[in-house]
């Protein structure tokens, strides 16, 4: 069985090099918060 090693940097490193890490991280955080809020509202029977 051959063990595969990671080659190169990770995706966060790539985004940082492109100057997009902060923007992508904040956008992902906003989407998660919106999803969690929507889920909680549905569980309580409230409309979106």
N, C-alpha and C positions, 0 to 999 in steps of 0.2 A: 504494500500500500504506500503510495507516494503522498507525502505531506506537502500541502501547498502553503507557501509563505506569501504574505502580502507584499506586493511590489509597489513602490511609490508611496505617496502621502495619502492621508485619508481625505474624505470629501470636505470636512471642515477646513483643512489646510488649503485645499483648492479654492474654496470660497473666500478665505482670508486673503489669499494671493490675488484674487480677482477683485478684492475690495467689496465683496457682497455678503460677508458672513453676518454682520450686524443686521442688515436689512432682512436677510432670509430667516435669521433666528427670531427677530421680532415678529415677522409675518407669521411664522409657524406658531409662535406663542399666542398670538391673537386668534388664530383659527382654533387652537385647542380650547382656549377660554370660551369662545363663542359656542363650540360644540358642547362643552360641559354645561354651560348655561342653558342651552336649548334642551339638553337631555334632562336636566333638573326641572325645568319648566314643564316638560311633557310628563314627568313622573308625578308632578303635583297637579296635573290637569289644567295647567294654564296655557293659553295660546301664545304663539311666538310673536 
